[in-house]
Amino acid sequence: MKKGIIILGSSNSNGNTQKVTSYVSKLINYPVIDLKQKKILEFDYEFNNRHDDFHPLIITIVENYDLIIFATPVYWYTMSGIMKTFFDRISDCLTIEEETGRKLKGMEMAVISSGSDKILKKGFHMPFLESAKYLGMDYVTDVHCWIENETIPDVVKIKIDKFIKAIM
Ligand SMILES: Cc1cc2nc3c(=O)[nH]c(=O)nc-3n(C[C@H](O)[C@H](O)[C@H](O)COP(=O)(O)O)c2cc1C
């Protein structure tokens, strides 16, 4: 069976994206890494941040998993800042962590988003799709979710079921 991991990039470790992420994780038994609990600094051209949590994390991911699910809230029509910082740091894998970068090739990517709007604006997935393409990853699918009264509505659960079928 495919081994997958969920990367949660929300500013709220117990927020809406976490609710969805934990629901998905329980259904498919994928571990969740909460970026908010990690020290991952912004991209640095001098790589002075190379000893933060990014390198051990990305190495663990490429060595143990086939599929990465990026779970992000929609903040100002795009991915969260925490998630974007993670993507910026993938640039380290094109330079000082090249071997790790090569291992991303052939891995799969999927995306979970959560917003207050039920419809995502056109282009939301472009950075994920293009990054996957650039890195030689396979973009599998995505699902957009929202929360109502602190819970996942049935209509969203149906979307999540479809998402899970597509990634398995
Ligand atoms: C800074 C900020 C910007 C937001 N921008 C959007 C937006 O552009 N579109 C949208 O649908 N929801 C937007 N929202 C609402 C969140 O996407 C939504 O409440 C989401 O489920 C929050 O997930 P979280 O609890 O993991 O942060 C925004 C929320 C915040 C805090």
PDBQT file of the ligand as one rigid body, heavy atoms in Angstrom, charges set to zero:
ROOT
HETATM    1  C1  LIG A 201      -5.744  35.695   7.295  1.00  0.00    +0.000 C 
HETATM    2  C2  LIG A 201      -6.973  35.005   6.787  1.00  0.00    +0.000 A 
HETATM    3  C3  LIG A 201      -7.313  35.134   5.467  1.00  0.00    +0.000 A 
HETATM    4  C4  LIG A 201      -8.409  34.442   4.957  1.00  0.00    +0.000 A 
HETATM    5  N1  LIG A 201      -8.688  34.531   3.634  1.00  0.00    +0.000 NA
HETATM    6  C5  LIG A 201      -9.671  33.748   3.105  1.00  0.00    +0.000 A 
HETATM    7  C6  LIG A 201      -9.913  33.736   1.704  1.00  0.00    +0.000 A 
HETATM    8  O1  LIG A 201      -9.269  34.406   0.926  1.00  0.00    +0.000 OA
HETATM    9  N2  LIG A 201     -10.883  32.904   1.231  1.00  0.00    +0.000 N 
HETATM   10  C7  LIG A 201     -11.638  32.105   2.068  1.00  0.00    +0.000 A 
HETATM   11  O2  LIG A 201     -12.504  31.359   1.594  1.00  0.00    +0.000 OA
HETATM   12  N3  LIG A 201     -11.431  32.114   3.408  1.00  0.00    +0.000 NA
HETATM   13  C8  LIG A 201     -10.466  32.909   3.936  1.00  0.00    +0.000 A 
HETATM   14  N4  LIG A 201     -10.227  32.897   5.289  1.00  0.00    +0.000 N 
HETATM   15  C9  LIG A 201     -11.004  31.972   6.133  1.00  0.00    +0.000 C 
HETATM   16  C10 LIG A 201     -10.252  30.685   6.353  1.00  0.00    +0.000 C 
HETATM   17  O3  LIG A 201      -9.731  30.160   5.155  1.00  0.00    +0.000 OA
HETATM   18  C11 LIG A 201     -11.126  29.591   6.950  1.00  0.00    +0.000 C 
HETATM   19  O4  LIG A 201     -11.738  30.045   8.120  1.00  0.00    +0.000 OA
HETATM   20  C12 LIG A 201     -10.300  28.350   7.213  1.00  0.00    +0.000 C 
HETATM   21  O5  LIG A 201     -11.131  27.247   7.391  1.00  0.00    +0.000 OA
HETATM   22  C13 LIG A 201      -9.403  28.578   8.413  1.00  0.00    +0.000 C 
HETATM   23  O6  LIG A 201      -8.618  27.440   8.648  1.00  0.00    +0.000 OA
HETATM   24  P1  LIG A 201      -7.667  27.394   9.938  1.00  0.00    +0.000 P 
HETATM   25  O7  LIG A 201      -8.576  27.333  11.130  1.00  0.00    +0.000 OA
HETATM   26  O8  LIG A 201      -6.859  26.163   9.754  1.00  0.00    +0.000 OA
HETATM   27  O9  LIG A 201      -6.848  28.641   9.911  1.00  0.00    +0.000 OA
HETATM   28  C14 LIG A 201      -9.176  33.613   5.823  1.00  0.00    +0.000 A 
HETATM   29  C15 LIG A 201      -8.844  33.530   7.167  1.00  0.00    +0.000 A 
HETATM   30  C16 LIG A 201      -7.752  34.213   7.659  1.00  0.00    +0.000 A 
HETATM   31  C17 LIG A 201      -7.386  34.069   9.114  1.00  0.00    +0.000 C 
ENDROOT
TORSDOF 0
